[in-house]
Amino acid sequence: MRFSDLMQASNNFHKDNIIGSGRTGTMYRAMLPDGQLLIVKRLQDSQRLEKEFASEMNTLGRLKHRNLVPLLGFCMAEKERLLVYEYMEHGTLCDQLHPLESGASNMDWPLRLRIGIGAAKGLAWLHHNCNPRIIHRNISSKCILLDKDFEPKLCDFGLARLMNPIDTHLSTFVNGEFGDLGYVAPEYPTKLVATPKGDVYSFGVVLLELITGEKPTHVSKAPESFKGSLVEWITQLSSNSLLQTAIDKALVQKGLETELAQFLKVACNCVLLAPRERPTMFEVYQLLRAISERYHFSTDDEMLVPSNTDDVNFPDELIVAQ
């Protein structure tokens, strides 16, 4: 597909067609002449040569999983680098959880739980079953897209290595130039190394968003004097034995108390201060699945069975998506 075709399909990358944006670039809704809808991601500042870029894209294009956004193709034109993804009808999880117009999400508990499980499964597959195994480095509710059935699919996996090394340096990331600080693992400012447990922390923040309905950097239910992050608010409530009050009131109903408490506990374990105390993504996926037993959610693809879920075989120092 030519650059001019994608320009036309997105109305010259018009702002009205923006689906979302992040540190790797901006996603646009695009429509082909035959009416087919696509997502076009316009990468920012990719420093890879055409041959290197094509090689990376061929690798990413071979990654197939129910909970990853399918990469359909790519386009190179001078310094422009465009990725073409399958269209996701319900946009980002962030938009669904934090709608601009209504203010409150209408997502019920079973849907939020199913989205949490599917997103965990996709990230666990990248960590434990994918070859090469990939550390995402940019997990947030903005990079979880929802298809017509609200099935969650991760995007932006493997893209960090396509960017300018200066721009992807974690010191820049932590300083806030790459998005919301609420997702960044607390060890990153000192270690400056991407780790699987860093992904787990970021995913834990997404789980907290799902169960509290709050944004990672602004907590509407907190006192006006509180200026901290969602994780800091949760930590404060926990230390005062008030953790259950964090749960989104729209979810609280008779018969769900145990499930909500278990989900919140998983989320809290993911955002523990010490990386090695956090569960692996496979463990997160298993814990969430156990909570959902009575809902009989579909699991069409093969069950994840990593040979070893310990960090011995996947050391914290390993960086794939660098």
ABEGO torsion letter per residue (X at the ends): XBAAAAAAAAGGGBAAABABBBAAEBBBBBBBAAGBBBBBBBBBGBABBAAAAAAAAAAAAABBBAABBBBAEBBBBEABBBBBBBBBAAEBAAAAABBAAAGBBABBAAAAAAAAAAAAAAAAAAAAABOBBBBAGABBAAABBBBAAGBBBBBGBGAAAABBAAAABAAAAAAGAAEBAAABBAAAAAAGBBBAAAAAAAAAAAAAAAAAGBBAABBAABBAABABBAAAAAAAAAAAGAAAAABBAAABBBGAAAAAAAAAAAAAAAABABAAABBBAAAAAAAAAAAAAAAGBBBABBBBBBABABAAABBAABBABX
